[in-house]
Amino acid sequence: MTVKVTTCDPSDSEAELMQMMTENRIRHLPVVSGGRLAGMVSIGDVVKLRMEAVEREAEEMKTYIASAG
């Protein structure tokens, strides 16, 4: 267990979450809003979000390349 719990804000970006999790070697981050627990983010949530973004970017590139030809 951790004495000082690392938390995040609902407005934190995907990159900020990944950085916090990596630097602190943690898999879960409590989301705090207005001084109250609003939820929990896991490393799996962040990875899933990143994978969806990468897939979306790849599809956009394929569409762009196909329309340029």
PQR file of N, CA, C, O and H, with PARSE charges and radii, in Angstrom:
ATOM      1  N   MET A   1       0.840  -1.181   0.000 -0.4000 1.5000
ATOM      2  CA  MET A   1       0.000   0.000   0.000 -0.0000 2.0000
ATOM      3  C   MET A   1       0.884   1.244   0.000  0.5500 1.7000
ATOM      4  O   MET A   1       2.049   1.204   0.398 -0.5500 1.4000
ATOM      5  N   THR A   2       0.305   2.337  -0.452 -0.4000 1.5000
ATOM      6  CA  THR A   2       1.011   3.605  -0.548 -0.0000 2.0000
ATOM      7  C   THR A   2       0.544   4.552   0.552  0.5500 1.7000
ATOM      8  O   THR A   2      -0.652   4.655   0.828 -0.5500 1.4000
ATOM      9  H   THR A   2      -0.641   2.370  -0.775  0.4000 1.0000
ATOM     10  N   VAL A   3       1.480   5.231   1.168 -0.4000 1.5000
ATOM     11  CA  VAL A   3       1.126   6.197   2.200 -0.0000 2.0000
ATOM     12  C   VAL A   3       0.494   7.432   1.564  0.5500 1.7000
ATOM     13  O   VAL A   3      -0.571   7.878   1.991 -0.5500 1.4000
ATOM     14  H   VAL A   3       2.451   5.147   0.944  0.4000 1.0000
ATOM     15  N   LYS A   4       1.161   7.991   0.526 -0.4000 1.5000
ATOM     16  CA  LYS A   4       0.628   9.147  -0.177 -0.0000 2.0000
ATOM     17  C   LYS A   4       0.036   8.663  -1.499  0.5500 1.7000
ATOM     18  O   LYS A   4       0.760   8.244  -2.402 -0.5500 1.4000
ATOM     19  H   LYS A   4       2.026   7.628   0.179  0.4000 1.0000
ATOM     20  N   VAL A   5      -1.285   8.728  -1.596 -0.4000 1.5000
ATOM     21  CA  VAL A   5      -1.979   8.224  -2.781 -0.0000 2.0000
ATOM     22  C   VAL A   5      -1.901   9.252  -3.912  0.5500 1.7000
ATOM     23  O   VAL A   5      -2.212  10.428  -3.723 -0.5500 1.4000
ATOM     24  H   VAL A   5      -1.874   9.068  -0.862  0.4000 1.0000
ATOM     25  N   THR A   6      -1.482   8.787  -5.082 -0.4000 1.5000
ATOM     26  CA  THR A   6      -1.453   9.622  -6.276 -0.0000 2.0000
ATOM     27  C   THR A   6      -2.845   9.608  -6.887  0.5500 1.7000
ATOM     28  O   THR A   6      -3.436   8.545  -7.074 -0.5500 1.4000
ATOM     29  H   THR A   6      -1.229   7.831  -5.235  0.4000 1.0000
ATOM     30  N   THR A   7      -3.370  10.793  -7.198 -0.4000 1.5000
ATOM     31  CA  THR A   7      -4.699  10.889  -7.793 -0.0000 2.0000
ATOM     32  C   THR A   7      -4.617  11.674  -9.093  0.5500 1.7000
ATOM     33  O   THR A   7      -3.608  12.313  -9.393 -0.5500 1.4000
ATOM     34  H   THR A   7      -2.889  11.657  -7.046  0.4000 1.0000
ATOM     35  N   CYS A   8      -5.697  11.612  -9.853 -0.4000 1.5000
ATOM     36  CA  CYS A   8      -5.777  12.388 -11.087 -0.0000 2.0000
ATOM     37  C   CYS A   8      -7.075  13.172 -11.100  0.5500 1.7000
ATOM     38  O   CYS A   8      -7.951  12.975 -10.258 -0.5500 1.4000
ATOM     39  H   CYS A   8      -6.517  11.093  -9.609  0.4000 1.0000
ATOM     40  N   ASP A   9      -7.176  14.053 -12.062 -0.4000 1.5000
ATOM     41  CA  ASP A   9      -8.332  14.921 -12.241 -0.0000 2.0000
ATOM     42  C   ASP A   9      -9.078  14.458 -13.493  0.5500 1.7000
ATOM     43  O   ASP A   9      -8.448  13.938 -14.413 -0.5500 1.4000
ATOM     44  H   ASP A   9      -6.464  14.212 -12.745  0.4000 1.0000
ATOM     45  N   PRO A  10     -10.401  14.630 -13.557 -0.5600 1.5000
ATOM     46  CA  PRO A  10     -11.134  14.224 -14.761  0.2800 2.0000
ATOM     47  C   PRO A  10     -10.620  14.883 -16.045  0.5500 1.7000
ATOM     48  O   PRO A  10     -10.809  14.342 -17.135 -0.5500 1.4000
ATOM     49  N   SER A  11      -9.979  16.033 -15.923 -0.4000 1.5000
ATOM     50  CA  SER A  11      -9.491  16.734 -17.118 -0.0000 2.0000
ATOM     51  C   SER A  11      -8.092  16.300 -17.548  0.5500 1.7000
ATOM     52  O   SER A  11      -7.601  16.762 -18.579 -0.5500 1.4000
ATOM     53  H   SER A  11      -9.825  16.472 -15.038  0.4000 1.0000
ATOM     54  N   ASP A  12      -7.438  15.422 -16.784 -0.4000 1.5000
ATOM     55  CA  ASP A  12      -6.092  14.969 -17.156 -0.0000 2.0000
ATOM     56  C   ASP A  12      -6.135  14.214 -18.485  0.5500 1.7000
ATOM     57  O   ASP A  12      -7.058  13.446 -18.754 -0.5500 1.4000
ATOM     58  H   ASP A  12      -7.836  15.047 -15.947  0.4000 1.0000
ATOM     59  N   SER A  13      -5.125  14.450 -19.294 -0.4000 1.5000
ATOM     60  CA  SER A  13      -5.054  13.813 -20.615 -0.0000 2.0000
ATOM     61  C   SER A  13      -4.543  12.382 -20.498  0.5500 1.7000
ATOM     62  O   SER A  13      -4.020  11.958 -19.467 -0.5500 1.4000
ATOM     63  H   SER A  13      -4.375  15.074 -19.075  0.4000 1.0000
ATOM     64  N   GLU A  14      -4.717  11.670 -21.584 -0.4000 1.5000
ATOM     65  CA  GLU A  14      -4.216  10.293 -21.681 -0.0000 2.0000
ATOM     66  C   GLU A  14      -2.708  10.251 -21.435  0.5500 1.7000
ATOM     67  O   GLU A  14      -2.216   9.369 -20.732 -0.5500 1.4000
ATOM     68  H   GLU A  14      -5.142  12.014 -22.421  0.4000 1.0000
ATOM     69  N   ALA A  15      -1.981  11.201 -22.012 -0.4000 1.5000
ATOM     70  CA  ALA A  15      -0.526  11.262 -21.841 -0.0000 2.0000
ATOM     71  C   ALA A  15      -0.160  11.522 -20.378  0.5500 1.7000
ATOM     72  O   ALA A  15       0.779  10.922 -19.855 -0.5500 1.4000
ATOM     73  H   ALA A  15      -2.382  11.918 -22.583  0.4000 1.0000
ATOM     74  N   GLU A  16      -0.897  12.412 -19.726 -0.4000 1.5000
ATOM     75  CA  GLU A  16      -0.626  12.709 -18.312 -0.0000 2.0000
ATOM     76  C   GLU A  16      -0.878  11.479 -17.439  0.5500 1.7000
ATOM     77  O   GLU A  16      -0.108  11.193 -16.521 -0.5500 1.4000
ATOM     78  H   GLU A  16      -1.659  12.899 -20.151  0.4000 1.0000
ATOM     79  N   LEU A  17      -1.952  10.760 -17.729 -0.4000 1.5000
ATOM     80  CA  LEU A  17      -2.256   9.546 -16.960 -0.0000 2.0000
ATOM     81  C   LEU A  17      -1.148   8.508 -17.134  0.5500 1.7000
ATOM     82  O   LEU A  17      -0.700   7.899 -16.163 -0.5500 1.4000
ATOM     83  H   LEU A  17      -2.577  10.993 -18.474  0.4000 1.0000
ATOM     84  N   MET A  18      -0.709   8.312 -18.386 -0.4000 1.5000
ATOM     85  CA  MET A  18       0.355   7.342 -18.648 -0.0000 2.0000
ATOM     86  C   MET A  18       1.629   7.739 -17.916  0.5500 1.7000
ATOM     87  O   MET A  18       2.313   6.887 -17.349 -0.5500 1.4000
ATOM     88  H   MET A  18      -1.073   8.807 -19.175  0.4000 1.0000
ATOM     89  N   GLN A  19       1.952   9.032 -17.924 -0.4000 1.5000
ATOM     90  CA  GLN A  19       3.156   9.513 -17.249 -0.0000 2.0000
ATOM     91  C   GLN A  19       3.064   9.264 -15.741  0.5500 1.7000
ATOM     92  O   GLN A  19       4.011   8.760 -15.137 -0.5500 1.4000
ATOM     93  H   GLN A  19       1.397   9.724 -18.385  0.4000 1.0000
ATOM     94  N   MET A  20       1.933   9.614 -15.136 -0.4000 1.5000
ATOM     95  CA  MET A  20       1.757   9.400 -13.693 -0.0000 2.0000
ATOM     96  C   MET A  20       1.889   7.929 -13.328  0.5500 1.7000
ATOM     97  O   MET A  20       2.554   7.577 -12.354 -0.5500 1.4000
ATOM     98  H   MET A  20       1.164  10.023 -15.627  0.4000 1.0000
ATOM     99  N   MET A  21       1.248   7.073 -14.120 -0.4000 1.5000
ATOM    100  CA  MET A  21       1.273   5.639 -13.833 -0.0000 2.0000
ATOM    101  C   MET A  21       2.682   5.065 -13.985  0.5500 1.7000
ATOM    102  O   MET A  21       3.112   4.227 -13.193 -0.5500 1.4000
ATOM    103  H   MET A  21       0.708   7.358 -14.912  0.4000 1.0000
ATOM    104  N   THR A  22       3.387   5.524 -15.006 -0.4000 1.5000
ATOM    105  CA  THR A  22       4.745   5.037 -15.243 -0.0000 2.0000
ATOM    106  C   THR A  22       5.706   5.519 -14.165  0.5500 1.7000
ATOM    107  O   THR A  22       6.459   4.729 -13.596 -0.5500 1.4000
ATOM    108  H   THR A  22       3.039   6.205 -15.650  0.4000 1.0000
ATOM    109  N   GLU A  23       5.676   6.820 -13.889 -0.4000 1.5000
ATOM    110  CA  GLU A  23       6.605   7.383 -12.898 -0.0000 2.0000
ATOM    111  C   GLU A  23       6.392   6.815 -11.500  0.5500 1.7000
ATOM    112  O   GLU A  23       7.347   6.599 -10.754 -0.5500 1.4000
ATOM    113  H   GLU A  23       5.065   7.462 -14.352  0.4000 1.0000
ATOM    114  N   ASN A  24       5.130   6.574 -11.156 -0.4000 1.5000
ATOM    115  CA  ASN A  24       4.814   6.081  -9.816 -0.0000 2.0000
ATOM    116  C   ASN A  24       4.674   4.562  -9.739  0.5500 1.7000
ATOM    117  O   ASN A  24       4.412   3.998  -8.677 -0.5500 1.4000
ATOM    118  H   ASN A  24       4.354   6.749 -11.762  0.4000 1.0000
ATOM    119  N   ARG A  25       4.858   3.909 -10.903 -0.4000 1.5000
ATOM    120  CA  ARG A  25       4.761   2.445 -10.988 -0.0000 2.0000
ATOM    121  C   ARG A  25       3.466   1.940 -10.351  0.5500 1.7000
ATOM    122  O   ARG A  25       3.473   1.081  -9.469 -0.5500 1.4000
ATOM    123  H   ARG A  25       5.072   4.367 -11.766  0.4000 1.0000
ATOM    124  N   ILE A  26       2.345   2.510 -10.836 -0.4000 1.5000
ATOM    125  CA  ILE A  26       1.028   2.138 -10.315 -0.0000 2.0000
ATOM    126  C   ILE A  26       0.112   1.726 -11.461  0.5500 1.7000
ATOM    127  O   ILE A  26       0.311   2.132 -12.607 -0.5500 1.4000
ATOM    128  H   ILE A  26       2.339   3.208 -11.552  0.4000 1.0000
ATOM    129  N   ARG A  27      -0.888   0.922 -11.142 -0.4000 1.5000
ATOM    130  CA  ARG A  27      -1.824   0.427 -12.140 -0.0000 2.0000
ATOM    131  C   ARG A  27      -3.203   1.062 -12.046  0.5500 1.7000
ATOM    132  O   ARG A  27      -4.018   0.935 -12.959 -0.5500 1.4000
ATOM    133  H   ARG A  27      -1.050   0.593 -10.212  0.4000 1.0000
ATOM    134  N   HIS A  28      -3.456   1.738 -10.947 -0.4000 1.5000
ATOM    135  CA  HIS A  28      -4.765   2.360 -10.741 -0.0000 2.0000
ATOM    136  C   HIS A  28      -4.605   3.774 -10.205  0.5500 1.7000
ATOM    137  O   HIS A  28      -3.730   4.043  -9.382 -0.5500 1.4000
ATOM    138  H   HIS A  28      -2.794   1.840 -10.205  0.4000 1.0000
ATOM    139  N   LEU A  29      -5.460   4.676 -10.681 -0.4000 1.5000
ATOM    140  CA  LEU A  29      -5.451   6.067 -10.216 -0.0000 2.0000
ATOM    141  C   LEU A  29      -6.869   6.458  -9.798  0.5500 1.7000
ATOM    142  O   LEU A  29      -7.795   6.385 -10.607 -0.5500 1.4000
ATOM    143  H   LEU A  29      -6.171   4.458 -11.350  0.4000 1.0000
ATOM    144  N   PRO A  30      -7.042   6.869  -8.557 -0.5600 1.5000
ATOM    145  CA  PRO A  30      -8.347   7.412  -8.167  0.2800 2.0000
ATOM    146  C   PRO A  30      -8.554   8.758  -8.872  0.5500 1.7000
ATOM    147  O   PRO A  30      -7.634   9.572  -8.958 -0.5500 1.4000
ATOM    148  N   VAL A  31      -9.751   8.976  -9.364 -0.4000 1.5000
ATOM    149  CA  VAL A  31     -10.106  10.240 -10.004 -0.0000 2.0000
ATOM    150  C   VAL A  31     -10.809  11.085  -8.948  0.5500 1.7000
ATOM    151  O   VAL A  31     -11.828  10.674  -8.393 -0.5500 1.4000
ATOM    152  H   VAL A  31     -10.498   8.315  -9.294  0.4000 1.0000
ATOM    153  N   VAL A  32     -10.261  12.270  -8.671 -0.4000 1.5000
ATOM    154  CA  VAL A  32     -10.817  13.143  -7.640 -0.0000 2.0000
ATOM    155  C   VAL A  32     -11.324  14.425  -8.296  0.5500 1.7000
ATOM    156  O   VAL A  32     -10.618  15.078  -9.063 -0.5500 1.4000
ATOM    157  H   VAL A  32      -9.433  12.604  -9.122  0.4000 1.0000
ATOM    158  N   SER A  33     -12.567  14.761  -7.969 -0.4000 1.5000
ATOM    159  CA  SER A  33     -13.186  15.978  -8.491 -0.0000 2.0000
ATOM    160  C   SER A  33     -13.869  16.697  -7.340  0.5500 1.7000
ATOM    161  O   SER A  33     -14.715  16.124  -6.652 -0.5500 1.4000
ATOM    162  H   SER A  33     -13.141  14.230  -7.346  0.4000 1.0000
ATOM    163  N   GLY A  34     -13.501  17.944  -7.136 -0.4000 1.5000
ATOM    164  CA  GLY A  34     -14.092  18.712  -6.054 -0.0000 2.0000
ATOM    165  C   GLY A  34     -13.811  18.134  -4.683  0.5500 1.7000
ATOM    166  O   GLY A  34     -14.629  18.250  -3.771 -0.5500 1.4000
ATOM    167  H   GLY A  34     -12.814  18.409  -7.694  0.4000 1.0000
ATOM    168  N   GLY A  35     -12.636  17.502  -4.537 -0.4000 1.5000
ATOM    169  CA  GLY A  35     -12.257  16.924  -3.255 -0.0000 2.0000
ATOM    170  C   GLY A  35     -12.932  15.596  -2.939  0.5500 1.7000
ATOM    171  O   GLY A  35     -12.763  15.052  -1.848 -0.5500 1.4000
ATOM    172  H   GLY A  35     -11.971  17.408  -5.278  0.4000 1.0000
ATOM    173  N   ARG A  36     -13.699  15.074  -3.899 -0.4000 1.5000
ATOM    174  CA  ARG A  36     -14.401  13.804  -3.681 -0.0000 2.0000
ATOM    175  C   ARG A  36     -13.996  12.778  -4.728  0.5500 1.7000
ATOM    176  O   ARG A  36     -13.676  13.131  -5.863 -0.5500 1.4000
ATOM    177  H   ARG A  36     -13.836  15.516  -4.785  0.4000 1.0000
ATOM    178  N   LEU A  37     -14.012  11.517  -4.346 -0.4000 1.5000
ATOM    179  CA  LEU A  37     -13.706  10.431  -5.269 -0.0000 2.0000
ATOM    180  C   LEU A  37     -14.791  10.365  -6.339  0.5500 1.7000
ATOM    181  O   LEU A  37     -15.974  10.220  -6.029 -0.5500 1.4000
ATOM    182  H   LEU A  37     -14.272  11.231  -3.424  0.4000 1.0000
ATOM    183  N   ALA A  38     -14.379  10.472  -7.598 -0.4000 1.5000
ATOM    184  CA  ALA A  38     -15.327  10.445  -8.710 -0.0000 2.0000
ATOM    185  C   ALA A  38     -15.255   9.140  -9.489  0.5500 1.7000
ATOM    186  O   ALA A  38     -16.166   8.820 -10.252 -0.5500 1.4000
ATOM    187  H   ALA A  38     -13.418  10.590  -7.850  0.4000 1.0000
ATOM    188  N   GLY A  39     -14.175   8.385  -9.301 -0.4000 1.5000
ATOM    189  CA  GLY A  39     -14.012   7.137 -10.034 -0.0000 2.0000
ATOM    190  C   GLY A  39     -12.599   6.611  -9.920  0.5500 1.7000
ATOM    191  O   GLY A  39     -11.798   7.077  -9.110 -0.5500 1.4000
ATOM    192  H   GLY A  39     -13.435   8.645  -8.681  0.4000 1.0000
ATOM    193  N   MET A  40     -12.315   5.620 -10.762 -0.4000 1.5000
ATOM    194  CA  MET A  40     -11.003   4.976 -10.745 -0.0000 2.0000
ATOM    195  C   MET A  40     -10.619   4.672 -12.192  0.5500 1.7000
ATOM    196  O   MET A  40     -11.442   4.199 -12.975 -0.5500 1.4000
ATOM    197  H   MET A  40     -12.966   5.242 -11.420  0.4000 1.0000
ATOM    198  N   VAL A  41      -9.366   4.946 -12.537 -0.4000 1.5000
ATOM    199  CA  VAL A  41      -8.847   4.648 -13.871 -0.0000 2.0000
ATOM    200  C   VAL A  41      -7.769   3.591 -13.721  0.5500 1.7000
ATOM    201  O   VAL A  41      -6.892   3.705 -12.864 -0.5500 1.4000
ATOM    202  H   VAL A  41      -8.697   5.330 -11.901  0.4000 1.0000
ATOM    203  N   SER A  42      -7.835   2.562 -14.556 -0.4000 1.5000
ATOM    204  CA  SER A  42      -6.811   1.517 -14.521 -0.0000 2.0000
ATOM    205  C   SER A  42      -5.892   1.649 -15.724  0.5500 1.7000
ATOM    206  O   SER A  42      -6.217   2.338 -16.691 -0.5500 1.4000
ATOM    207  H   SER A  42      -8.547   2.469 -15.252  0.4000 1.0000
ATOM    208  N   ILE A  43      -4.762   0.996 -15.662 -0.4000 1.5000
ATOM    209  CA  ILE A  43      -3.823   1.007 -16.787 -0.0000 2.0000
ATOM    210  C   ILE A  43      -4.493   0.396 -18.018  0.5500 1.7000
ATOM    211  O   ILE A  43      -4.221   0.806 -19.147 -0.5500 1.4000
ATOM    212  H   ILE A  43      -4.498   0.436 -14.877  0.4000 1.0000
ATOM    213  N   GLY A  44      -5.366  -0.582 -17.796 -0.4000 1.5000
ATOM    214  CA  GLY A  44      -6.110  -1.188 -18.905 -0.0000 2.0000
ATOM    215  C   GLY A  44      -7.001  -0.182 -19.606  0.5500 1.7000
ATOM    216  O   GLY A  44      -7.128  -0.214 -20.830 -0.5500 1.4000
ATOM    217  H   GLY A  44      -5.587  -0.915 -16.879  0.4000 1.0000
ATOM    218  N   ASP A  45      -7.625   0.717 -18.843 -0.4000 1.5000
ATOM    219  CA  ASP A  45      -8.460   1.769 -19.425 -0.0000 2.0000
ATOM    220  C   ASP A  45      -7.619   2.679 -20.311  0.5500 1.7000
ATOM    221  O   ASP A  45      -8.031   3.036 -21.414 -0.5500 1.4000
ATOM    222  H   ASP A  45      -7.522   0.743 -17.849  0.4000 1.0000
ATOM    223  N   VAL A  46      -6.451   3.048 -19.828 -0.4000 1.5000
ATOM    224  CA  VAL A  46      -5.571   3.964 -20.561 -0.0000 2.0000
ATOM    225  C   VAL A  46      -5.035   3.294 -21.826  0.5500 1.7000
ATOM    226  O   VAL A  46      -4.982   3.919 -22.885 -0.5500 1.4000
ATOM    227  H   VAL A  46      -6.117   2.758 -18.932  0.4000 1.0000
ATOM    228  N   VAL A  47      -4.641   2.037 -21.720 -0.4000 1.5000
ATOM    229  CA  VAL A  47      -4.129   1.302 -22.890 -0.0000 2.0000
ATOM    230  C   VAL A  47      -5.234   1.158 -23.932  0.5500 1.7000
ATOM    231  O   VAL A  47      -4.988   1.344 -25.123 -0.5500 1.4000
ATOM    232  H   VAL A  47      -4.683   1.529 -20.860  0.4000 1.0000
ATOM    233  N   LYS A  48      -6.442   0.829 -23.496 -0.4000 1.5000
ATOM    234  CA  LYS A  48      -7.568   0.681 -24.420 -0.0000 2.0000
ATOM    235  C   LYS A  48      -7.837   1.993 -25.148  0.5500 1.7000
ATOM    236  O   LYS A  48      -8.046   1.999 -26.361 -0.5500 1.4000
ATOM    237  H   LYS A  48      -6.641   0.677 -22.528  0.4000 1.0000
ATOM    238  N   LEU A  49      -7.834   3.095 -24.418 -0.4000 1.5000
ATOM    239  CA  LEU A  49      -8.052   4.409 -25.008 -0.0000 2.0000
ATOM    240  C   LEU A  49      -6.981   4.719 -26.049  0.5500 1.7000
ATOM    241  O   LEU A  49      -7.286   5.225 -27.130 -0.5500 1.4000
ATOM    242  H   LEU A  49      -7.664   3.090 -23.432  0.4000 1.0000
ATOM    243  N   ARG A  50      -5.732   4.416 -25.722 -0.4000 1.5000
ATOM    244  CA  ARG A  50      -4.611   4.672 -26.643 -0.0000 2.0000
ATOM    245  C   ARG A  50      -4.720   3.809 -27.897  0.5500 1.7000
ATOM    246  O   ARG A  50      -4.488   4.289 -29.006 -0.5500 1.4000
ATOM    247  H   ARG A  50      -5.484   4.005 -24.845  0.4000 1.0000
ATOM    248  N   MET A  51      -5.072   2.535 -27.719 -0.4000 1.5000
ATOM    249  CA  MET A  51      -5.212   1.624 -28.867 -0.0000 2.0000
ATOM    250  C   MET A  51      -6.327   2.096 -29.801  0.5500 1.7000
ATOM    251  O   MET A  51      -6.180   2.039 -31.022 -0.5500 1.4000
ATOM    252  H   MET A  51      -5.260   2.145 -26.818  0.4000 1.0000
ATOM    253  N   GLU A  52      -7.433   2.557 -29.235 -0.4000 1.5000
ATOM    254  CA  GLU A  52      -8.533   3.077 -30.054 -0.0000 2.0000
ATOM    255  C   GLU A  52      -8.083   4.296 -30.846  0.5500 1.7000
ATOM    256  O   GLU A  52      -8.455   4.447 -32.010 -0.5500 1.4000
ATOM    257  H   GLU A  52      -7.552   2.603 -28.243  0.4000 1.0000
ATOM    258  N   ALA A  53      -7.294   5.162 -30.235 -0.4000 1.5000
ATOM    259  CA  ALA A  53      -6.792   6.355 -30.919 -0.0000 2.0000
ATOM    260  C   ALA A  53      -5.853   5.970 -32.059  0.5500 1.7000
ATOM    261  O   ALA A  53      -5.923   6.551 -33.142 -0.5500 1.4000
ATOM    262  H   ALA A  53      -6.993   5.040 -29.290  0.4000 1.0000
ATOM    263  N   VAL A  54      -4.977   5.000 -31.823 -0.4000 1.5000
ATOM    264  CA  VAL A  54      -4.039   4.551 -32.855 -0.0000 2.0000
ATOM    265  C   VAL A  54      -4.798   3.924 -34.027  0.5500 1.7000
ATOM    266  O   VAL A  54      -4.479   4.189 -35.186 -0.5500 1.4000
ATOM    267  H   VAL A  54      -4.919   4.529 -30.943  0.4000 1.0000
ATOM    268  N   GLU A  55      -5.791   3.103 -33.731 -0.4000 1.5000
ATOM    269  CA  GLU A  55      -6.593   2.480 -34.786 -0.0000 2.0000
ATOM    270  C   GLU A  55      -7.354   3.529 -35.597  0.5500 1.7000
ATOM    271  O   GLU A  55      -7.446   3.427 -36.821 -0.5500 1.4000
ATOM    272  H   GLU A  55      -6.051   2.887 -32.790  0.4000 1.0000
ATOM    273  N   ARG A  56      -7.893   4.528 -34.919 -0.4000 1.5000
ATOM    274  CA  ARG A  56      -8.623   5.605 -35.590 -0.0000 2.0000
ATOM    275  C   ARG A  56      -7.685   6.390 -36.518  0.5500 1.7000
ATOM    276  O   ARG A  56      -8.053   6.719 -37.646 -0.5500 1.4000
ATOM    277  H   ARG A  56      -7.818   4.611 -33.925  0.4000 1.0000
ATOM    278  N   GLU A  57      -6.474   6.686 -36.035 -0.4000 1.5000
ATOM    279  CA  GLU A  57      -5.489   7.396 -36.850 -0.0000 2.0000
ATOM    280  C   GLU A  57      -5.106   6.582 -38.080  0.5500 1.7000
ATOM    281  O   GLU A  57      -4.964   7.138 -39.169 -0.5500 1.4000
ATOM    282  H   GLU A  57      -6.176   6.418 -35.119  0.4000 1.0000
ATOM    283  N   ALA A  58      -4.937   5.275 -37.919 -0.4000 1.5000
ATOM    284  CA  ALA A  58      -4.571   4.405 -39.041 -0.0000 2.0000
ATOM    285  C   ALA A  58      -5.685   4.386 -40.089  0.5500 1.7000
ATOM    286  O   ALA A  58      -5.410   4.434 -41.288 -0.5500 1.4000
ATOM    287  H   ALA A  58      -5.052   4.823 -37.034  0.4000 1.0000
ATOM    288  N   GLU A  59      -6.936   4.316 -39.643 -0.4000 1.5000
ATOM    289  CA  GLU A  59      -8.064   4.322 -40.571 -0.0000 2.0000
ATOM    290  C   GLU A  59      -8.146   5.651 -41.324  0.5500 1.7000
ATOM    291  O   GLU A  59      -8.423   5.674 -42.523 -0.5500 1.4000
ATOM    292  H   GLU A  59      -7.160   4.277 -38.669  0.4000 1.0000
ATOM    293  N   GLU A  60      -7.904   6.748 -40.618 -0.4000 1.5000
ATOM    294  CA  GLU A  60      -7.919   8.056 -41.260 -0.0000 2.0000
ATOM    295  C   GLU A  60      -6.812   8.154 -42.312  0.5500 1.7000
ATOM    296  O   GLU A  60      -7.023   8.717 -43.385 -0.5500 1.4000
ATOM    297  H   GLU A  60      -7.679   6.728 -39.644  0.4000 1.0000
ATOM    298  N   MET A  61      -5.647   7.611 -42.007 -0.4000 1.5000
ATOM    299  CA  MET A  61      -4.543   7.632 -42.985 -0.0000 2.0000
ATOM    300  C   MET A  61      -4.899   6.776 -44.207  0.5500 1.7000
ATOM    301  O   MET A  61      -4.636   7.184 -45.338 -0.5500 1.4000
ATOM    302  H   MET A  61      -5.476   7.153 -41.135  0.4000 1.0000
ATOM    303  N   LYS A  62      -5.492   5.600 -43.992 -0.4000 1.5000
ATOM    304  CA  LYS A  62      -5.888   4.742 -45.108 -0.0000 2.0000
ATOM    305  C   LYS A  62      -6.902   5.454 -45.986  0.5500 1.7000
ATOM    306  O   LYS A  62      -6.807   5.404 -47.213 -0.5500 1.4000
ATOM    307  H   LYS A  62      -5.705   5.269 -43.073  0.4000 1.0000
ATOM    308  N   THR A  63      -7.878   6.121 -45.364 -0.4000 1.5000
ATOM    309  CA  THR A  63      -8.894   6.850 -46.104 -0.0000 2.0000
ATOM    310  C   THR A  63      -8.264   7.980 -46.912  0.5500 1.7000
ATOM    311  O   THR A  63      -8.608   8.192 -48.075 -0.5500 1.4000
ATOM    312  H   THR A  63      -7.955   6.162 -44.367  0.4000 1.0000
ATOM    313  N   TYR A  64      -7.344   8.696 -46.288 -0.4000 1.5000
ATOM    314  CA  TYR A  64      -6.649   9.802 -46.961 -0.0000 2.0000
ATOM    315  C   TYR A  64      -5.857   9.306 -48.160  0.5500 1.7000
ATOM    316  O   TYR A  64      -5.920   9.890 -49.242 -0.5500 1.4000
ATOM    317  H   TYR A  64      -7.065   8.524 -45.343  0.4000 1.0000
ATOM    318  N   ILE A  65      -5.112   8.228 -47.963 -0.4000 1.5000
ATOM    319  CA  ILE A  65      -4.291   7.673 -49.046 -0.0000 2.0000
ATOM    320  C   ILE A  65      -5.163   7.160 -50.178  0.5500 1.7000
ATOM    321  O   ILE A  65      -4.843   7.374 -51.347 -0.5500 1.4000
ATOM    322  H   ILE A  65      -5.061   7.753 -47.085  0.4000 1.0000
ATOM    323  N   ALA A  66      -6.265   6.483 -49.853 -0.4000 1.5000
ATOM    324  CA  ALA A  66      -7.158   5.949 -50.872 -0.0000 2.0000
ATOM    325  C   ALA A  66      -7.811   7.072 -51.677  0.5500 1.7000
ATOM    326  O   ALA A  66      -8.024   6.931 -52.881 -0.5500 1.4000
ATOM    327  H   ALA A  66      -6.526   6.309 -48.903  0.4000 1.0000
ATOM    328  N   SER A  67      -8.131   8.189 -51.012 -0.4000 1.5000
ATOM    329  CA  SER A  67      -8.804   9.294 -51.718 -0.0000 2.0000
ATOM    330  C   SER A  67      -7.809  10.119 -52.541  0.5500 1.7000
ATOM    331  O   SER A  67      -8.216  10.847 -53.446 -0.5500 1.4000
ATOM    332  H   SER A  67      -7.958   8.303 -50.034  0.4000 1.0000
ATOM    333  N   ALA A  68      -6.521  10.013 -52.241 -0.4000 1.5000
ATOM    334  CA  ALA A  68      -5.505  10.774 -52.969 -0.0000 2.0000
ATOM    335  C   ALA A  68      -5.138  10.085 -54.285  0.5500 1.7000
ATOM    336  O   ALA A  68      -4.536  10.701 -55.164 -0.5500 1.4000
ATOM    337  H   ALA A  68      -6.190   9.422 -51.506  0.4000 1.0000
ATOM    338  N   GLY A  69      -5.497   8.816 -54.418 -0.4000 1.5000
ATOM    339  CA  GLY A  69      -5.082   8.044 -55.580 -0.0000 2.0000
ATOM    340  C   GLY A  69      -5.966   8.106 -56.713  0.5500 1.7000
ATOM    341  O   GLY A  69      -5.696   7.485 -57.741 -0.5500 1.4000
ATOM    342  H   GLY A  69      -5.986   8.315 -53.704  0.4000 1.0000
TER
END
